[in-house]
Amino acid sequence: MFLRNTYNYTMGYVEVQVEGYFVERFINLCMNRNIEIWDIKRKHDGIIEFKIRNCDMNKINKIAEVTRSNISIVNEVGIPHLAKKYKKRRIFFIVFFCAILGIYLLSLRIWKIEIVGDFSIPINEIREELIQEDFKIGVAKKNLDFDKIKRNIYIRRNDILWMGFEIKGTKAIVEVTERKLPNVDELDGVPCNIVSDKDGVVEKILVRVGNKMVEKGDVVFKGDILVSGVISGEKIDDSYVSSDAEIWLKTWYTGKVSIPYEKDIITKTGKIENKYKIKLGNYIINLSNNDTNFEKYDKITNIKKLTLFGKYELPIELVTTSYEEYNIEEIKITKEQAIAKAKEEATVIAKSTMTANADIIDCDYKMFLTETTVIVRATIECLEAVGVKERIVY
């Protein structure tokens, strides 16, 4: 039954109504002449409806003349009818077919490369390595040999431990794992100096192994040698040791804030207008007017890649632009309120730059007052342990 219905729909058929005094004779003549009709229904006395193929319509017209019946078409069904109905819209279907074909051809290439993973290598260097292997935007998927790409990159670089590739639609995901080289400065028994990793003033130094190079009160800068791993003497040759010491510096952290006496406060009204457009490559199709009726607004653009079956990315983007309306209200504060607020914010900024092991000793504020603004500079004095080991090259 399914195959028969599919065949009839493909060839096309007509739902016909026949009216006359001899409709039974009409049916019998159709049967005698091998004209296939089906779904015969009697509507009233002298009126029947049935279905017949398009190619048999001329045959029943002759039978209608013999039986003096009137034939009327109730409905036309099937592909030939649809082709006739949409004949004037052939340009639309041609454009639609070309668009589908274009999307298919675009989906055979890579249009986005995302590099992820745990690595400190500059991402531009990884991109250049991929480009050197012809792995770039627009490359055909069938031309990608991932084993060859990885092998060549491994040969050129010793800081990449592993690379993985995954294709999702038109997006390629490249996962990179960096090779962690051993830090010889942390190995026991390696001859090394202790250098400062901060700028400050020496407050206390306790040397267990090594040659002390600074004293309390000395000003040191980042990179200066605090304890040397070279032990020398007039009558003995130089010897090299792994320095060990505890060093504390006085360090300073600053934060600066400017607070005006008059300030504009922005409040959202909750009104939002959304505008939509479709981006296909470099072509943009606006689905709505991009203008907004809001006088003051924030503009937020969200780009969503369309996917096929929720898995394969297509080279089509839906761009949503949201306009959020807001009002501006002017508020005024006193000089004392501005000073208090500036001190608080400057202190927060200064503390945000401190290291975790820094202990606060003191906090000092300097203020600069103008007719419209209060400027406060907060300086936090700290005591913190410093010093990192640096291997001696000899």
C-alpha positions, 0 to 999 in steps of 0.5 A: 500500500505504501509503495502504491501511494508513493507511486500515485503521488509521484505520477499525480492524481485527481480527486473527481466528482461525477454527477448524473443519472447513470453513475453506476454505468460510468463506473462499469465502463471505467472498469471495462476499459481498464481505467483504474479508479479508487476510493470511490464514495457516494455523496448523494444519489447520482453523485460519486467521488473517486480518485484517478491518475492524471494520465486517465483524465482524457479517457473518462471525459469520453465516458462522461459523454456516453453516460451524460454525466458532469465531471468536476475536479475537486482537488489535484494531488502529487508532484506534477501538480506542485510543479505546475503550482510553483512554476512561476516561483522557479527562480526562488527554488533555483536560488534555494537550491544554490544556497543549499549547494553553497552551504554544503560546499562551504561545510567541506572546509575549515572556517574556524580554528580554536587552540586549547590546552595547558600551555604557556607557548604564545598562541601566535607561534602555534598558529604559525606552526599550523600555517606552515603545515597548510592548516589554515582558514579555508583549507579543505578537510580532505587535504588534512593529514593530522599525523603528518602535521603532528610529526613535522611540528614535533620535529621542529619544536621540543616544547610541545609534548602532544597535539590532538585534532578534532573536527566539529562541522566547519570548526577545528579544535587543536589541543596542545600539551606543553612539555614541562622541562625540569627546573634545575634551580629547584634541584638539591645540590645544584650550585646557585645564587639567591637573587631578589625577586622584588625591589625593596630595602633589606630588613633581615638576612640569615645565611645558612649556606653561601656568601652574603652580598647585602646587609640590613638597610641596603636597597636592592632591586629585582635580579640583584644577587643577595647570597652568592653560591661562589665561595672564594679565598686568597689561598684556595680555589673557588668552590660552588655551593647551593645557597640557602638563606632567609631574607626579608625586605621592606616593600611598598605597594601603591594605589591611586584613586580620583573621586569627583564631588559630582558623579553620574549614576547609570540605572537600567530601565529594563527595556530591551530591543533585539535586532537580528541579522544573518552573516554568511561569510562576508555577506550580511542579511538584515532581518530587522531594522537596526535603529533603536528608539532609545536615547541612551542605551548599551549595545550588546552583540551576541554571535551564534554559530548555527549547527547541523544536528547540534554537532556540526558547525555551519558557516552561518552566524546568527547575530543578535544585537540587544539595545538596553535602555538606561537613565543617567542621574547626577548625584553630589557628595561632600568633600569629606565623603569623597576623601573617605571613599577615595582612601577606601578604594585606593587601599583596595587597589594597593592590596590587590597588587600585594603578594600572599606572603606580605605582612602589612606594617603601615599605610600612608595616604597623600591627598590632593584636593581640587575644586571638583575632585579629590585624589588620594594615593595610598602607600602600604609598607610591607615585610615579606620574604624574598629570594629565588635560586638562580643556577650558576653557570661556570 
